[in-house]
Amino acid sequence: MTIAANIAETAILKIKACFPDSIIGIIPLENETTVFFLKYQFDEFKSSIQRLSQGKCTGKFESR
């Protein structure tokens, strides 16, 4: 059995844009945070997830 998932890339856009439902856009609240801080946080979170997911999942299923 194989389970696959993609961990997304992040980017900062300098233009307004529309996205399909498979992409998420975030506009930070003014005076709360910045796009640069959010990108840094997401990139660090991605690194943490990738370090945790270095193993692989295998399993045997038998019909009885």
DOKETOR-368869 format. One record per residue: x, y, z of N, C-alpha, C in turn. Coordinates in steps of 0.2 Angstrom, whole numbers, plus 2048, in hexadecimal, padded with zeros to 3 digits. Last residue first. Layout:
REM DOKETOR-368869
(rec (X Y Z) (X Y Z) (X Y Z)),
...
***
This chain:
REM DOKETOR-368869
(rec (7D1 7BF 812) (7D0 7B9 816) (7C9 7B6 813)),
(rec (7DF 7C8 80B) (7D7 7C7 80B) (7D6 7C0 80F)),
(rec (7EB 7D3 813) (7E9 7CC 810) (7E1 7CB 811)),
(rec (7F7 7DF 810) (7F0 7DD 812) (7EE 7D7 80F)),
(rec (805 7E6 817) (802 7E0 813) (7FB 7DF 815)),
(rec (80D 7F6 815) (809 7F1 818) (806 7EC 814)),
(rec (817 804 818) (815 7FE 814) (811 7FA 818)),
(rec (81D 814 817) (817 810 81A) (816 80A 815)),
(rec (82D 81B 81C) (827 819 817) (822 815 81A)),
(rec (834 82A 822) (833 823 822) (82E 821 81C)),
(rec (833 838 821) (839 835 81D) (838 82D 81D)),
(rec (82B 841 827) (828 83C 823) (82D 838 81F)),
(rec (831 84A 830) (82D 844 833) (82B 83F 82E)),
(rec (837 852 826) (83B 84E 82A) (838 848 82E)),
(rec (82B 858 821) (82F 853 81C) (834 84F 821)),
(rec (827 85F 82B) (823 85A 829) (827 855 825)),
(rec (831 869 82C) (830 864 832) (82C 85E 830)),
(rec (830 86F 820) (836 86C 822) (835 867 827)),
(rec (823 875 822) (824 870 81D) (82A 86C 81E)),
(rec (826 87E 82C) (821 879 82D) (822 873 828)),
(rec (82E 887 825) (831 883 82B) (82D 87D 82C)),
(rec (825 88C 81C) (82B 888 819) (82E 884 81F)),
(rec (81C 892 824) (81A 88C 820) (820 888 81E)),
(rec (825 89C 82A) (821 897 82E) (81F 891 82A)),
(rec (828 8A3 81E) (82D 8A0 822) (82A 89B 826)),
(rec (81B 8A8 81A) (81F 8A3 816) (824 8A0 81A)),
(rec (818 8B0 826) (814 8AA 824) (818 8A5 81F)),
(rec (822 8BA 824) (822 8B6 82A) (81E 8AF 829)),
(rec (81E 8BF 818) (825 8BC 818) (825 8B8 81E)),
(rec (812 8C5 81A) (812 8BF 816) (819 8BC 816)),
(rec (810 8C8 82C) (812 8CA 825) (812 8C4 821)),
(rec (804 8CC 839) (80A 8C9 836) (80B 8CB 82F)),
(rec (7FD 8D7 83E) (7FD 8D1 841) (803 8CD 83F)),
(rec (7FC 8E2 836) (7FE 8E3 83D) (7FE 8DD 841)),
(rec (7EF 8DA 82B) (7F4 8E0 82C) (7F6 8E1 834)),
(rec (7EF 8C9 829) (7EC 8CF 82C) (7F1 8D4 82D)),
(rec (7F3 8C2 819) (7F4 8C3 821) (7F1 8C9 823)),
(rec (7EC 8B8 80F) (7ED 8BF 80F) (7ED 8C0 817)),
(rec (7EF 8A9 805) (7EE 8AC 80C) (7F0 8B3 80C)),
(rec (7E8 89C 7FB) (7EB 8A3 7FC) (7EA 8A6 803)),
(rec (7EB 88C 7F6) (7E8 890 7FB) (7EC 897 7FB)),
(rec (7E5 881 7EA) (7EA 885 7EC) (7E7 88A 7F1)),
(rec (7DB 879 7E5) (7E1 876 7E8) (7E6 87A 7EA)),
(rec (7D1 882 7E0) (7D0 87F 7E7) (7D6 87B 7EA)),
(rec (7DB 88F 7D7) (7D7 889 7D8) (7D6 886 7DF)),
(rec (7DC 8A1 7DB) (7DF 89A 7DB) (7D9 894 7DA)),
(rec (7E1 8B1 7D5) (7DB 8AC 7D7) (7DE 8A5 7D6)),
(rec (7EA 8BF 7DB) (7E9 8B9 7D7) (7E3 8B5 7DA)),
(rec (7F4 8CE 7DB) (7ED 8CA 7DD) (7ED 8C4 7D8)),
(rec (805 8CD 7DD) (7FF 8CF 7D9) (7F9 8CB 7DC)),
(rec (810 8C7 7E3) (810 8CF 7E3) (80A 8D1 7DF)),
(rec (810 8B9 7ED) (80E 8BC 7E7) (80E 8C4 7E8)),
(rec (81B 8AD 7F4) (818 8B4 7F5) (817 8B7 7EE)),
(rec (819 89C 7F6) (81B 8A1 7F2) (818 8A8 7F5)),
(rec (81C 88A 7F9) (819 891 7FB) (81C 896 7F7)),
(rec (817 87A 7F5) (81B 87F 7F5) (818 885 7F7)),
(rec (810 86C 7FF) (80F 871 7FA) (815 876 7FB)),
(rec (812 85B 7FE) (813 861 803) (814 867 7FE)),
(rec (808 84E 7F9) (80D 853 7F7) (80C 858 7FD)),
(rec (807 83D 7FC) (805 843 7FD) (80A 848 7FB)),
(rec (803 82B 7FC) (807 831 7F9) (804 838 7FB)),
(rec (804 81B 801) (801 822 802) (805 827 800)),
(rec (803 80B 7FC) (807 811 7FB) (802 817 7FD)),
(rec (804 7FA 800) (800 800 800) (804 806 800)),
***
